[in-house]
Amino acid sequence: MRGQVLKTDSDDGQGLILGDDGVRYSFSQQQARDGNRLVPGHIVDFVPAGEEARDIYLLGAGHAAAPSAAQPSYVHPANTYSPPMTQKSEGIFTYFLKAISVRYFKFTGRARRQEYWGYVLFSWLVTVMAFVVDVTIMASLSGMASSSDAFFPIFTSLWVLYNIIPGISVTVRRLHDQDLSGWMYLLNFIPYIGWFIVMIFMFIDSRAEPNKHGPSPKYGIQNMSDTFA
């Protein structure tokens, strides 16, 4: 995972890294690889272990906390702008697994477009598989596939119920990615058109700039020169 060093470790306590997922991880200088000395502003790649960052590799200097006196106070945007760099995807199946496990109740932060549609795709595939299992079991118990008087899709129902919470949470994080309120999920309850309005937002690409919900999950932490260009 990528992140930016917010505070270096000292006698006052461990250092802090803000990860691309919007979570702050503590670290000690001993976890820095290749003998690099980490200071605030460094862009790093690390392995999250609970609330701690390990195996930290320095990627870039990032934006300095305070400009030096020798630097000009203003640089024309044309000289500082660079297009946002897309972060490596975790894979749509990994996004799906995390949505139904570690991010089950996660209503904070942001979700990129690929995370949302990866969850939708595999949740529907599992729903179809569960329904096939239900039909097969009922057919074997009754001896007749057409005997459906007592048919109840128990596995399908359990799976649909289990997905109510992660379905809401990943949609809320996707709305946060557009810098919108998660309460806009309630638009789904407007008859006929509400679900369509929400779906349109699900197709919109991630915004590159950070917002109050955290850094962009697709483009990562931008340099200040990129943000204000």
C-alpha positions in Angstrom: 0.0 0.0 0.0 1.1 3.5 -0.7 1.0 6.4 1.8 2.6 9.6 2.9 4.7 10.2 6.0 3.0 12.6 8.4 5.3 12.4 11.4 8.7 10.7 11.9 9.3 8.6 15.0 11.0 10.3 18.0 11.2 10.3 21.7 7.6 11.6 21.8 6.3 8.4 20.1 6.1 6.4 16.9 5.8 8.0 13.4 2.6 8.2 11.4 1.9 7.3 7.8 -1.4 8.2 6.1 -2.3 5.3 3.8 -4.2 5.5 0.5 -7.2 3.9 2.4 -7.4 7.0 4.6 -6.1 5.1 7.7 -3.1 6.4 9.8 -0.5 3.7 10.5 2.2 4.0 13.2 5.8 3.0 12.3 9.3 3.0 13.7 12.4 3.9 11.7 13.6 0.3 12.0 10.9 -0.6 9.5 12.4 1.6 6.8 14.3 -0.5 4.1 17.4 0.4 2.1 18.7 2.5 5.0 16.4 5.5 4.1 15.6 8.1 6.8 11.9 8.9 6.6 10.7 12.5 7.2 7.3 14.1 6.8 6.3 14.5 3.2 8.0 11.3 1.9 5.8 9.1 -0.3 6.3 5.4 0.7 5.1 1.9 0.0 4.5 -0.3 3.0 2.8 -3.5 4.3 -0.1 -2.7 6.7 -0.2 -5.0 9.7 -3.2 -4.0 11.8 -2.5 -0.4 12.8 1.2 -0.6 12.1 3.2 -0.1 8.9 6.0 -2.6 8.1 8.6 -3.1 5.3 8.6 0.6 4.3 10.2 1.5 1.0 10.8 5.1 0.0 9.2 6.1 -3.3 9.6 9.8 -3.5 10.2 13.0 -1.6 6.6 14.2 -1.9 5.8 17.7 -0.9 8.0 19.3 1.8 6.2 20.4 5.0 7.6 23.9 4.6 9.3 25.5 1.6 12.9 26.6 2.1 13.8 30.3 2.0 15.7 29.8 -1.2 12.6 28.5 -3.0 10.3 30.9 -4.7 7.0 31.5 -2.9 5.0 30.9 -6.2 5.6 28.6 -9.1 3.4 28.9 -12.2 1.0 26.0 -12.4 2.1 25.2 -16.0 5.5 24.2 -14.5 4.2 22.1 -11.7 1.2 20.2 -13.1 1.5 16.6 -13.9 -1.4 14.2 -14.6 -2.6 12.0 -11.8 -1.0 8.5 -11.7 -3.4 5.6 -11.4 -2.7 3.3 -8.4 -2.4 -0.5 -9.0 -5.7 -2.2 -8.6 -6.2 -5.0 -6.0 -8.3 -7.0 -8.5 -12.1 -7.2 -8.7 -12.2 -10.5 -6.8 -10.1 -9.2 -4.0 -12.3 -6.1 -3.8 -15.3 -8.4 -3.5 -13.8 -10.6 -0.8 -12.9 -7.5 1.3 -16.4 -6.0 0.8 -18.0 -9.0 2.4 -15.4 -9.4 5.1 -13.0 -6.7 6.4 -15.0 -3.8 4.9 -18.4 -5.3 5.8 -19.3 -2.4 8.1 -17.0 0.2 6.6 -19.1 3.3 5.9 -16.2 5.7 5.9 -13.5 6.3 3.3 -13.8 6.1 -0.5 -14.3 3.2 -3.0 -13.1 3.4 -6.6 -15.3 2.4 -9.5 -13.6 -1.0 -9.9 -14.2 -1.9 -6.3 -17.9 -1.3 -6.5 -18.5 -3.1 -9.8 -16.3 -6.0 -8.7 -18.5 -6.5 -5.7 -21.7 -6.2 -7.8 -20.4 -8.7 -10.3 -19.4 -11.5 -7.9 -22.3 -11.0 -5.6 -24.7 -11.6 -8.5 -22.6 -14.7 -9.6 -22.8 -16.1 -6.1 -26.6 -15.4 -6.0 -27.1 -17.4 -9.2 -24.9 -20.3 -7.8 -26.9 -20.3 -4.6 -30.2 -20.5 -6.5 -28.9 -23.4 -8.6 -27.9 -25.2 -5.4 -31.4 -24.5 -3.9 -33.1 -25.9 -7.0 -30.9 -29.0 -7.1 -31.4 -29.8 -3.4 -35.2 -29.4 -3.6 -35.3 -31.5 -6.8 -33.3 -34.3 -5.1 -35.5 -34.2 -2.0 -38.8 -34.2 -3.9 -37.7 -36.5 -6.7 -39.3 -34.2 -9.2 -37.7 -30.9 -10.5 -41.2 -29.6 -11.3 -42.6 -30.1 -7.8 -42.2 -26.6 -6.4 -45.1 -26.3 -4.0 -42.8 -26.3 -1.0 -39.8 -24.8 -2.7 -38.0 -22.2 -0.6 -34.6 -20.9 -1.8 -32.9 -21.0 1.6 -29.3 -20.5 0.5 -30.3 -17.7 -1.9 -32.2 -16.0 0.8 -29.4 -16.2 3.4 -26.9 -14.8 0.9 -29.2 -11.9 -0.1 -29.7 -11.1 3.6 -26.0 -11.3 4.3 -25.3 -8.8 1.4 -27.6 -6.0 2.6 -25.0 -4.3 4.8 -21.9 -4.6 2.5 -24.1 -3.6 -0.5 -25.0 -0.4 1.3 -21.5 0.3 2.7 -19.7 -0.1 -0.7 -22.3 2.2 -2.3 -21.8 4.8 0.4 -18.0 4.7 -0.1 -18.6 5.1 -3.9 -20.7 8.2 -3.2 -17.9 9.5 -1.0 -15.5 9.1 -3.9 -17.6 11.7 -5.8 -17.4 14.0 -2.7 -21.1 13.3 -2.1 -22.9 12.5 1.1 -23.5 8.8 1.9 -27.1 9.7 2.7 -27.7 10.0 -1.0 -28.1 6.2 -0.9 -31.7 6.9 0.3 -32.4 8.0 -3.3 -32.8 4.3 -4.0 -36.2 4.5 -2.2 -37.6 7.0 -4.7 -40.0 4.9 -6.9 -39.0 4.1 -10.4 -36.1 6.6 -10.9 -34.2 6.6 -7.6 -32.1 3.5 -8.3 -31.2 4.9 -11.7 -29.9 8.1 -10.3 -27.7 6.3 -7.9 -26.4 4.0 -10.6 -25.3 6.9 -12.7 -23.0 8.0 -9.8 -21.6 4.5 -9.7 -20.3 4.8 -13.2 -18.5 8.1 -12.7 -14.7 7.9 -12.4 -12.8 8.6 -9.1 -11.8 12.2 -8.5 -8.1 12.6 -8.3 -8.0 15.2 -5.5 -8.4 14.3 -1.8 -11.7 15.2 -0.1 -13.0 15.1 3.4 -13.4 11.3 3.1 -9.7 10.7 2.4 -7.3 10.5 -0.6 -8.4 9.2 -3.9 -8.5 5.3 -3.9 -7.6 5.3 -7.6 -5.0 8.1 -7.9 -3.5 8.0 -4.4 -2.1 11.0 -2.6 -1.3 13.9 -4.9 1.5 16.4 -4.4 0.4 19.8 -3.4 1.6 21.3 -6.6 -0.7 18.8 -8.5 -3.6 19.5 -6.3 -3.7 23.2 -6.7 -2.6 23.3 -10.3 
